[in-house]
Amino acid sequence: IGAGIPDEAVIPAIQLGYSLGLDAELETLSVRMQVLGRERKSGIQIATLEEIIEHTRQFQQHAAELFGAYGRAQTPIHFLSQQLNIPLAEFYHDRLDRVRTSDDLSTEPYLLARYGGRPAMEGAKAASRGWRLNLDISALLLAAHFDFLSIVETKYGPLRISSHAIPSLVRMRDQLTTNQPKKLEAGQLVLDCVANGTVSLLQTLDDDKPVPAEMPTSLSEKWKLLFAATDQIEGGYLVEFVPIPTVDGPVPLTSLPPTAQPKIINCRTIIEALYVHGPLSGPEYSVLLHNLGSEEGAPLFDIPSPGAHLVFSGTTIELFATSGALSFACERFKCYVDNAEIEKLKNEQATAAHQVEVAQWVAELIDRVSQGISDGRYEVIVPAEPLEQEQQRYDPDAACLISLLHFTPGDKDVLWIDDRWANQHLQGGIVRIVDIVDVLRALIADGALDEGQYYELFSRLRSSNVWYLPIGKSEILYYLSRARIDEAGVVETNELKALRRGISSIILRSAIMDKPSAQQAASGVYAEGNAAFYGSLGSL
């Protein structure tokens, strides 16, 4: 692997290798990556830990600025997704599911799918009048999530989508697909070993117990406690990377007190012990040593005797599991791991499993749309410029949005965009922009939804923190008509609860609303939020 691969393809090749589980075959490419990093070629750069921390700080600041711009309706979510490398399916599917089960919507993320100051037609005025729907990727995802895409297909098909829609969905699926299956397998192996007792959880010292004196100040208190717990075990060794990595840079073993140095060994030394004391044969020893990657050339320390107690620090146990040597170590030694590492591994496994579910949801949507193109339920909009040029200029998500603003429309064309930045404008060029509320009201006006289906969808939207939905008298009266009244008053139903929680969530974070000036308010222009609350509630 690696023969004939140009420098600019080294990183993609390594990522592909990890996704295929070829970790042990990537040494040549990894060495090339390090060389390119030292030479700062092909966009690769070796960074110190301090530089990584500073980069993380800058990224977090950039992310805060982007979310601020999103909250002020100054940028579409498509660009936010691109800049932060978060798939749109995370915003338009995954988070909506998680938010809906929350006890407090005011602390949960919101989806700004609609500008609150948009006019919302009701009754016969909301009818589609034969419109031809052109769906942005945001509308496609939201309709699929709330399970009314099939109704829209039947009533208004063929639905028109950008030529970038399928590439956008494919990229989301790939973003959600883990690119290091070997790492997950190793993590699961460690969890299995803890579950079956072959690896024990270390009983660490309490924070108020004394820690070893004369330790370098760059070593964290957590690390010092871990060492102290190891030191109390007769025949105990702390398995660590040497030199010891810290946020202030690597700490050489020689900077530790002389009495502490013999208590620390590395993964390389354990492999050596398994060869000297068994059960590894020569060929097995060579393979496992090679599987340690860069740790293969690590220094060799005093070899522990069979039955010694090994306390794995941080990710050393993951490296050992990845190498294939963990089961052998558990046969010859008493192995321990810190509970914090186990909790981290559990979270990683849960996150990976969840991402698989979301990736599968996106994959099913890809199949649905692809089949729909074949059977006529969908049409691909002919791009105004060659597809390749749009792909070079824009991210696939953004290209979906941009391409809708540049195609040649017909008289009945409307743009369905469920993003607040976009639909704060009533038109994209000369084409009317509609949102999820417009579509739902058109469906009920056109007879494709009944009243119960319509309000059930509205309730789900509110429960998922989808903002800003208009609050109408008819919606409130519908929910009240379904509630029981006793001597204490109205008994709150799930629908009324969703309405109350949804409105409260918005009011508690009303700072991002586009508020009217005094002159606008006096003339009856409510801008955003105020129109939804005062304009509708005032008529009750």
Sequence and secondary structure as in RCSB ss.txt:
>XXXX:A:sequence
IGAGIPDEAVIPAIQLGYSLGLDAELETLSVRMQVLGRERKSGIQIATLEEIIEHTRQFQQHAAELFGAYGRAQT
PIHFLSQQLNIPLAEFYHDRLDRVRTSDDLSTEPYLLARYGGRPAMEGAKAASRGWRLNLDISALLLAAHFDFLS
IVETKYGPLRISSHAIPSLVRMRDQLTTNQPKKLEAGQLVLDCVANGTVSLLQTLDDDKPVPAEMPTSLSEKWKL
LFAATDQIEGGYLVEFVPIPTVDGPVPLTSLPPTAQPKIINCRTIIEALYVHGPLSGPEYSVLLHNLGSEEGAPL
FDIPSPGAHLVFSGTTIELFATSGALSFACERFKCYVDNAEIEKLKNEQATAAHQVEVAQWVAELIDRVSQGISD
GRYEVIVPAEPLEQEQQRYDPDAACLISLLHFTPGDKDVLWIDDRWANQHLQGGIVRIVDIVDVLRALIADGALD
EGQYYELFSRLRSSNVWYLPIGKSEILYYLSRARIDEAGVVETNELKALRRGISSIILRSAIMDKPSAQQAASGV
YAEGNAAFYGSLGSL
>XXXX:A:secstr
  TT  GGGHHHHHHHHHHTT GGG HHHHHHHHHHHHHT TT     HHHHHHHHHHHHHHHHHHHHHHHTTSS
 HHHHHHHHT  HHIIIIIHHHHHHT S GGGS  EE S TTS    GGGG  SS EEEE HHHHHHHHHTT HH
HHHHHH SEEE TTHHHHHHHHHHHHS S HHHHHHHHHHHHHHHHTSEEE     TTS   TT  TTS HHHHH
HHHHHHTSTTEEEE  SSB  TT  B GGGS TTTGGGEE HHHHHHHHHHSSS  HHHHHHHHHHTGGGGGS  
     TT EEEE TTHHHHHHHHT HHHHHHHSEEEE HHHHHHHHHHHHHHHHHHHHHHHHHHHHHHHHHHHHH
TSEEE   SS HHHHHHHS HHHHHHHHHTTS   TTEEEE   HHHHTSSEETTEEEE HHHHHHHHHHTTSS 
HHHHHHHHHHHHHTTEE     HHHHHHHHHTS EETTEE   HHHHHHHHHHHHHHHTGGGS    HHHHHTT 
  SSHIIIIIHHTT 
